[in-house]
Amino acid sequence: MNTPKFSGPGQLILPCAAVAYQEEFCYRCISCYAVVGSIGQPKECREESEKYKTLESLGGKGWDYHLGEQKK
């Protein structure tokens, strides 16, 4: 999958390498059409996001959703 190196306004690059676009009150993934962070998001995607949240809470580098890479 080709993902942009920088997301535009209303876009997020997810840790699972998919792009999510902003809808009225949420972001929706263009790969699985799930709302980001919802119960409908695939387990693999949710686990990938949780991995970076956990790293950041432990003092490590989290995920930069606008650049689509680990924070520097």
C-alpha positions, 0 to 999 in steps of 0.5 A, a space after each residue: 500500500 502506498 501511503 503519503 509521507 505527510 497527511 493533509 488536512 482531515 487525514 491521519 496515517 495510522 500505524 497499520 499503514 492505512 489512511 483515515 479521513 475525517 468525517 463529521 465527528 470521527 475518522 474513518 479508515 479507507 482500508 476497512 471502513 471502520 471508525 478509528 478507535 471504535 469496536 468495529 476496528 479490526 483487532 490487528 489495527 487496534 493492537 498496533 495503535 495500542 502498542 504506540 500508546 503504551 510505548 509513549 506512556 512508558 516514556 518511549 516514542 509514540 506514533 505521529 499520525 500526520 507524518 505516518 511514522 514513529 515520533 522522533 
